[in-house]
Amino acid sequence: VRLVESGGGLVQPGGSLSLSCSASGFTVSTYGVSWYRQAPGKERELVASISSSGASIHYADSVKGRFTISRDIAKNTVYLQMNSLKPDDTAVYYCQSLWRGNDIWGQGTQVTVSS
């Protein structure tokens, strides 16, 4: 059971970036997946989540209207589209799922928003 993030990088303020979270060993249509982020010196915070059915989606207030979580069941992948990025969005982004009571995390991908 594994989650692998990709798509991070350096982007200018106001720019966009799309992150991917590829799951293996379980299906994203059976277990919900969340995106978290952790900035230097700060606690890890929930950014967005999507339920197993896809019917329930949640966003942190700080990203509402700018970030969009989605999934491709055929690719068993969850995405985080990030628009209008701000320097405060700089962090390591992780995807997470609770699989059979086990807290599964990816290795994280760095997102840096800077001019």
Sine and cosine of phi, psi and omega as CSV:
sin_phi,cos_phi,sin_psi,cos_psi,sin_omega,cos_omega
0.00,0.00,0.81,-0.58,-0.14,-0.99
-0.44,-0.90,0.52,-0.85,0.13,-0.99
-0.81,-0.58,0.71,-0.70,-0.01,-1.00
-0.76,-0.65,0.87,-0.49,0.02,-1.00
-1.00,-0.02,0.46,-0.89,0.11,-0.99
-0.42,-0.91,0.25,-0.97,0.10,-1.00
0.96,-0.27,-0.05,1.00,0.01,-1.00
-0.94,0.34,0.14,-0.99,0.02,-1.00
0.29,-0.96,-0.23,-0.97,0.01,-1.00
-0.98,-0.20,0.75,-0.66,0.00,-1.00
-0.62,-0.79,0.51,-0.86,0.02,-1.00
-0.98,0.20,0.43,-0.90,0.09,-1.00
-0.81,0.59,0.67,-0.74,-0.06,-1.00
1.00,0.02,-0.17,0.99,-0.02,-1.00
-0.99,0.12,-0.05,-1.00,-0.04,-1.00
-0.79,-0.62,0.41,-0.91,0.04,-1.00
-0.46,-0.89,0.56,-0.83,0.04,-1.00
-0.85,-0.52,0.82,-0.57,0.03,-1.00
-0.98,-0.20,0.53,-0.85,0.06,-1.00
-0.85,-0.53,0.57,-0.82,0.07,-1.00
-0.78,-0.63,0.96,-0.27,-0.04,-1.00
-1.00,-0.08,0.82,-0.58,-0.02,-1.00
-0.98,-0.20,0.57,-0.82,0.11,-0.99
-0.65,-0.76,0.55,-0.83,-0.01,-1.00
1.00,0.01,-0.17,0.98,0.09,-1.00
-0.36,-0.93,0.22,-0.97,-0.05,-1.00
-0.94,-0.33,0.64,-0.77,-0.02,-1.00
-0.94,0.33,-0.18,0.98,0.06,-1.00
-1.00,0.09,-0.15,0.99,0.01,-1.00
-0.96,-0.28,-0.49,0.87,-0.03,-1.00
-0.78,-0.62,0.66,-0.75,0.05,-1.00
-0.93,0.36,0.38,-0.93,0.00,-1.00
-0.73,-0.68,0.63,-0.78,0.01,-1.00
-0.82,-0.57,0.43,-0.90,0.16,-0.99
-0.94,-0.33,0.75,-0.66,0.09,-1.00
-0.85,-0.52,0.26,-0.97,0.13,-0.99
-0.59,-0.81,0.44,-0.90,0.04,-1.00
-0.66,-0.75,0.89,-0.46,0.06,-1.00
-1.00,-0.02,0.39,-0.92,0.00,-1.00
-0.82,0.57,0.79,-0.62,0.03,-1.00
0.98,0.22,0.08,1.00,-0.01,-1.00
-0.87,-0.49,0.31,-0.95,0.05,-1.00
-0.97,0.22,0.41,-0.91,0.06,-1.00
-0.92,0.39,0.69,-0.72,-0.03,-1.00
-0.79,-0.62,0.52,-0.85,0.05,-1.00
-0.96,0.27,0.76,-0.65,0.00,-1.00
-0.98,-0.21,-0.77,0.64,-0.04,-1.00
-0.35,-0.94,0.45,-0.90,0.04,-1.00
-0.56,-0.83,0.46,-0.89,0.05,-1.00
-0.72,-0.69,0.71,-0.70,-0.05,-1.00
-0.97,0.25,0.16,-0.99,-0.01,-1.00
-0.88,0.48,-0.57,0.82,0.01,-1.00
-0.99,0.16,-0.31,0.95,-0.07,-1.00
1.00,0.08,-0.09,1.00,-0.09,-1.00
-0.99,0.16,-0.40,0.92,-0.04,-1.00
-0.92,-0.40,0.86,-0.52,0.00,-1.00
-0.78,-0.63,0.67,-0.74,-0.03,-1.00
-0.76,-0.65,0.60,-0.80,0.07,-1.00
-0.77,-0.64,0.56,-0.83,0.19,-0.98
-0.92,0.39,0.53,-0.85,-0.02,-1.00
-0.84,0.54,-0.55,0.84,-0.08,-1.00
-0.93,0.36,-0.28,0.96,-0.05,-1.00
-0.86,-0.50,-0.06,1.00,-0.02,-1.00
-0.85,0.53,0.72,-0.69,0.00,-1.00
1.00,0.07,-0.20,0.98,0.00,-1.00
-0.90,-0.44,-0.57,0.82,-0.04,-1.00
-0.95,-0.32,0.52,-0.85,0.05,-1.00
-0.70,-0.71,0.80,-0.59,0.08,-1.00
-0.99,-0.15,0.65,-0.76,0.02,-1.00
-0.47,-0.88,0.09,-1.00,0.00,-1.00
-0.53,-0.85,0.42,-0.91,0.11,-0.99
-0.85,-0.53,0.97,-0.24,-0.08,-1.00
-0.90,0.44,-0.60,0.80,-0.01,-1.00
-0.88,0.47,-0.57,0.82,0.01,-1.00
-1.00,-0.07,-0.08,1.00,-0.02,-1.00
0.80,0.59,0.71,0.70,-0.12,-0.99
-0.72,-0.70,0.63,-0.78,0.09,-1.00
-0.92,-0.39,0.64,-0.77,-0.07,-1.00
-0.89,-0.46,0.40,-0.92,0.16,-0.99
-0.73,-0.68,0.96,-0.28,0.06,-1.00
-1.00,0.02,0.84,-0.55,-0.07,-1.00
-0.88,-0.47,0.88,-0.47,0.01,-1.00
-0.89,-0.45,0.26,-0.96,0.02,-1.00
0.75,0.66,0.75,0.66,-0.09,-1.00
-0.91,0.40,0.56,-0.83,-0.01,-1.00
-0.85,-0.52,0.37,-0.93,0.06,-1.00
-0.82,0.57,-0.53,0.85,0.03,-1.00
-0.92,0.39,-0.22,0.98,0.06,-1.00
-0.99,0.15,-0.11,0.99,0.02,-1.00
-0.88,0.47,0.83,-0.56,-0.06,-1.00
-0.03,-1.00,0.16,-0.99,0.24,-0.97
-1.00,0.01,0.79,-0.62,-0.03,-1.00
-0.97,-0.23,0.74,-0.67,-0.02,-1.00
-0.84,-0.55,0.57,-0.82,0.22,-0.97
-0.97,-0.25,0.45,-0.90,-0.14,-0.99
-0.55,-0.84,0.54,-0.84,0.10,-0.99
-0.53,-0.85,0.52,-0.85,0.05,-1.00
-0.98,-0.19,0.99,-0.16,-0.10,-1.00
-0.97,-0.25,0.92,-0.38,0.02,-1.00
0.77,0.64,0.67,0.74,0.03,-1.00
0.99,0.13,-0.06,1.00,0.01,-1.00
-0.99,-0.16,0.75,-0.67,-0.01,-1.00
-1.00,0.08,0.95,-0.30,-0.07,-1.00
-0.98,-0.22,0.76,-0.64,0.00,-1.00
-0.80,-0.60,0.54,-0.84,0.16,-0.99
-0.99,0.14,0.00,-1.00,-0.06,-1.00
-0.99,0.11,-0.23,0.97,0.03,-1.00
1.00,-0.07,0.45,-0.89,0.07,-1.00
-0.68,-0.73,0.71,-0.70,-0.09,-1.00
-0.99,0.15,0.74,-0.67,0.14,-0.99
-0.87,-0.49,0.84,-0.55,0.01,-1.00
-0.84,-0.54,0.84,-0.55,0.02,-1.00
-0.94,-0.35,0.94,-0.34,-0.09,-1.00
-0.36,-0.93,0.53,-0.85,0.07,-1.00
-1.00,-0.07,0.00,0.00,0.00,0.00
